[in-house]
Amino acid sequence: NDSALSKRELVFYFTPDATQAQHQAALNACAHVTPEATPEPFTTSGPAADQVGDVRFRIDHADDKAIAQLENCMDKQPGMAGVDQPDLTD
């Protein structure tokens, strides 16, 4: 299935003491760094503890330059701990 192979995402992780405001500020600061990365909304349902999530961007059509721009922006955000590109083909 070609559509499964084209689904790509970057997940930015925060330190355990990062606040919901820091997560939101990072998303807002980097949401428009490149048009090739689309921010994913935070979960707004379920328990409040589950609503503070990692910052996620879909990068289905992003090239290396766009990914680097996004990572550089997110690296500057308070509370950032790391990044992962999960395998979405499962």
C-alpha positions in Angstrom: 0.0 0.0 0.0 1.7 3.2 -1.2 -0.4 5.5 1.0 1.0 3.8 4.2 4.5 4.3 3.0 4.0 8.0 2.5 2.7 8.6 6.0 5.5 10.2 8.0 5.4 12.0 11.4 7.9 13.7 13.7 7.1 13.5 17.4 8.8 16.0 19.7 9.1 14.9 23.4 9.3 17.2 26.4 10.9 16.9 29.8 8.5 15.5 32.5 8.3 18.9 34.1 7.3 20.8 30.9 4.0 22.5 31.2 1.0 22.3 28.9 1.7 26.0 28.1 5.2 25.1 26.9 3.8 22.4 24.7 1.3 24.8 23.2 3.9 27.6 22.8 6.3 25.2 21.0 3.5 24.1 18.6 2.5 27.7 18.0 6.1 28.9 17.5 7.0 26.2 15.0 3.7 25.5 13.2 4.6 27.8 10.3 8.3 27.1 9.9 7.7 25.2 6.7 4.6 24.5 4.7 5.7 20.9 4.3 5.1 20.1 8.0 1.6 20.1 9.3 1.0 20.4 13.1 -1.3 17.8 14.6 -3.8 19.1 17.2 -3.6 18.2 20.9 -6.1 15.6 22.3 -9.0 17.5 23.8 -11.0 14.6 25.1 -10.4 12.1 27.9 -8.7 12.6 31.2 -6.9 15.9 31.7 -3.6 14.1 32.3 -3.9 12.6 28.8 -4.5 16.0 27.1 -0.9 17.3 27.5 0.8 15.3 24.7 3.9 15.4 22.7 4.0 17.9 19.8 3.5 16.1 16.5 3.9 17.2 12.9 2.9 15.3 9.8 5.9 15.4 7.4 4.5 13.3 4.5 5.9 15.6 1.9 8.8 17.2 3.7 12.3 17.0 2.4 15.5 17.0 4.6 15.7 20.8 4.6 12.2 21.3 5.8 12.7 18.6 8.5 15.9 20.3 9.6 14.1 23.7 9.8 11.4 22.2 12.0 13.9 20.4 14.2 15.9 23.6 14.6 12.8 25.6 15.7 11.7 22.9 18.1 15.2 22.6 19.6 15.0 26.2 20.8 11.7 25.6 22.7 11.8 25.4 26.5 11.2 21.9 27.9 12.2 20.1 24.7 13.8 16.7 25.3 14.0 14.9 22.0 12.5 13.9 18.7 11.4 10.6 17.1 10.2 9.6 13.7 7.9 6.6 14.4 7.2 3.9 11.8 3.6 4.5 10.7 3.5 1.6 8.2 2.1 -0.9 10.7 
